[in-house]
Amino acid sequence: MWHEYEEGVTPEARLVRGVDRLNPALMRLLTGQGWQDVGAHATALDRAQLSRVQVSETLTALYEEARDAAVERALRPAAF
């Protein structure tokens, strides 16, 4: 199963990888940690994250909601 996850070939593996990428964003938002330590604006972070969460409309919507809430709360720099 680990190899399947790492390869990301099956739909299940891609979904789990998407959840894996969503979790840190949710934790940074919910704890108020934000993204200042990362030194990247929302557009750059989206490039790194969206390809993984876009395997599911639900994951994408959750990611976008977390991103927008973080920008609104000044926890994440807005896009340039």
C-alpha positions, 0 to 999 in steps of 0.5 A: 500500500505504501508503494501505491501511495508513493507512486500515486497511480491509483485513484485511491492513492491520489485521493489519500495524497490529496488529503495528505496535502490538505491537512497541513493547510487546515492545521496552519489555519486552525492553529493560527500559525499561518504561512509567514514562515514559508515566505511564499504568497498564495499563488506560489503555494497554490501551484504547489498544493492545487495539483494534489488536491484537485483529484476531488472537487471536495478536497479542492473546495476545502483547500480553497476555503482554507486558503481564502480564510487564511488570506482574510485573517492575514495568516497567508499573504495574498496572491501577487 
